[in-house]
Amino acid sequence: MKDRGNILELLKQEVSLALGCTEPAAVALAGAYAASVLDGTIISADLIVSPNILKNGMGVGIPNTNLLGLDIAFALGILVAKPEKELEVLLDLNEETIDAAQQMLAENRINTKMKDTEDKIWIEVNLKTSKSESKAILRWRHNWLYHLEKDKQVLHHKEIGTEEAPRLISPSAFTLKDYYDFCINTDISSLETIDLGMKVNRKIADFGLSNKSGINVGKMIMDQIKSGILGDDIHHYAMALTAAATDARMSGCNLPVICNSGSGNQGLAMTLPIIAVAEKLGSNQEELIRALALGHLVSVYIKQKIGILSCICGCLSASAGAASGIVLLLKGTYPQIEYAIKNMIADTAGMVCDGAKEGCSLKVATTTSAAVQASLLAKAGICVSANDGIITESIEGTIDNLAYFVAKGMQDADNTILNIMLNKTKFRR
C-alpha cells in the first residue's frame, strides 16, 4: 500500500490530547505565550478572536473552575504562562490562580473583541506591563504559533499563507480507500503506539456516567437503560457513553480527552460509539484499535473538506468516522463503509453549530444514534440513493457536495448564529 508511513504520521498529527474545550484552551495558550516573555504585573490584556473562536468559547465550562467563557480562560492562561503545556495549559490550576484571574476581570484588565476576518482560527493577544508589552497570535490551528513579539521585536514568525499549510501531511493526499487499506493491513504494533482514545476518552465517559455533569444527557440515558425504559443494546449504550463524556467535558471536567482535527468533542463523538459497540460485541483489542484508526482517518478526511471550524456541527464528520469504524467491527466491507458515510451525510448534513456549550451533548447523542443506525443499515447493504439530495454515486463526490453546501449554502449562518448569541449576552466588544 502506498505511503503507509505518511498515513501513520497523519494519524499521529491529527490525534492529540487536550484539556477542556479546545477554543478556550487555545485562547489560554495564546495568553500563556504572550505572558511568558514578560515580567511584572499585567495592566492590560487585549484578546482579539475570529468569529468562530468567539462562538465556540462563549458558553463553555473551564476545567478546575465553575466558570464559563473565553475571558476567564484568557486570564488564567496569562497567569499560568506555560505555553510548553500546549492545550493542557489549564491543567492543575490552584485557587490562588483562579482568584487572581477573577480579579483581573473585576478590574477590567481583560478586553475581548471580535476580529473581522475570514480566518476560522485567529487568536491575537496584546499584553502590557508598566515597562513592557508583548503580542502573540495563534492562527490556522488551535496550537499553531504564528507570531510572537516583545516590545515590537519579533521573536517568532511563521508565515503560512493557507489554512492547509500548517498540516505536515494533508488528509486530501489520500483516498478513503487508502485509509481503509492502511487500517486493515498495517502492522498492529505501529497503531498501538498511538493513543487513539481507548483509555482516556473511556475514562471521561465513566466520569460523566457516575457524576451529574452538564445537562446530564448521558447519565439519564444510562439510568433509563438500567430501569428498563430503554433497551440495553448497542444503540442506547453508545448514546449514553458518548453523551456522558461530552456532558463532563463541556461542564469543565478536569480530565483530558483525545481530540480529532483539533476538537475534543469530535474526538469523543468519533471514539466512544466505536468503543461502546466493541464492548457490546466482545471485539478484541486489535479489532478495536483498527476500527478507531479508521474512524479517526475518515473524520479527518471529511473535516478538512468542510473546514476545521464551520457552521456545520463537527459531530457530523466525527460520527461519520464512528460509523465507518462500527462497520469494520461488524466485519463489513469497504463498499459498506462508503454506504455508512453516505447514510450519515444524508441524515445529519443540516445540523448547525451554535457554539460549544453544555448542550452539545444533545447533538452528540443524536449523531451517535445516527452513526449506529447508518452502520447497521450499511452492513445490511442499505444505502441512500444517489438520487437523494446532495448524495452522488461516488463517496468523494458526496463529501465534496457537503463541502460545497457548507461553503456556499451556509455562508451567512455563522454570522447569523453569532449575532443571536451576542444579543443574549452582555459581551464587551
Sequence and secondary structure as in RCSB ss.txt:
>XXXX:A:sequence
MKDRGNILELLKQEVSLALGCTEPAAVALAGAYAASVLDGTIISADLIVSPNILKNGMGVGIPNTNLLGLDIAFA
LGILVAKPEKELEVLLDLNEETIDAAQQMLAENRINTKMKDTEDKIWIEVNLKTSKSESKAILRWRHNWLYHLEK
DKQVLHHKEIGTEEAPRLISPSAFTLKDYYDFCINTDISSLETIDLGMKVNRKIADFGLSNKSGINVGKMIMDQI
KSGILGDDIHHYAMALTAAATDARMSGCNLPVICNSGSGNQGLAMTLPIIAVAEKLGSNQEELIRALALGHLVSV
YIKQKIGILSCICGCLSASAGAASGIVLLLKGTYPQIEYAIKNMIADTAGMVCDGAKEGCSLKVATTTSAAVQAS
LLAKAGICVSANDGIITESIEGTIDNLAYFVAKGMQDADNTILNIMLNKTKFRR
>XXXX:A:secstr
 TTHHHHHHHHHHHEEEEES HHHHHHHHHHHHHHHT  S   EEEEEE HHHHHTTTB B TTSS BSHHHHHH
HHHHH  GGGGGGTTTT  HHHHHHHHHHHHTT EEEEE   S S EEEEEEE SS EEEEEEESSTT EEEEEE
TTEEEEE    SSSTT SS GGGS HHHHHHHHHHS HHHHHTS  STTHHHHHHHHHHHS  TT HHHHHHHHH
HHTSS  SHHHHHHHHHHHHHHHHHTT S EEEEETTBHHHHHHHHHHHHHHHHHHT  HHHHHHHHHHHHHHHH
HHHHHH SS SB THHHHHHHHHHHHHHHTT  HHHHHHHHHHHHHHHTT B   SBTTHHHHHHHHHHHHHHHH
HHHHTT    TTSTT  SSHHHHHHHHHHIIIIITTTHHHHHHHHHHHHS    
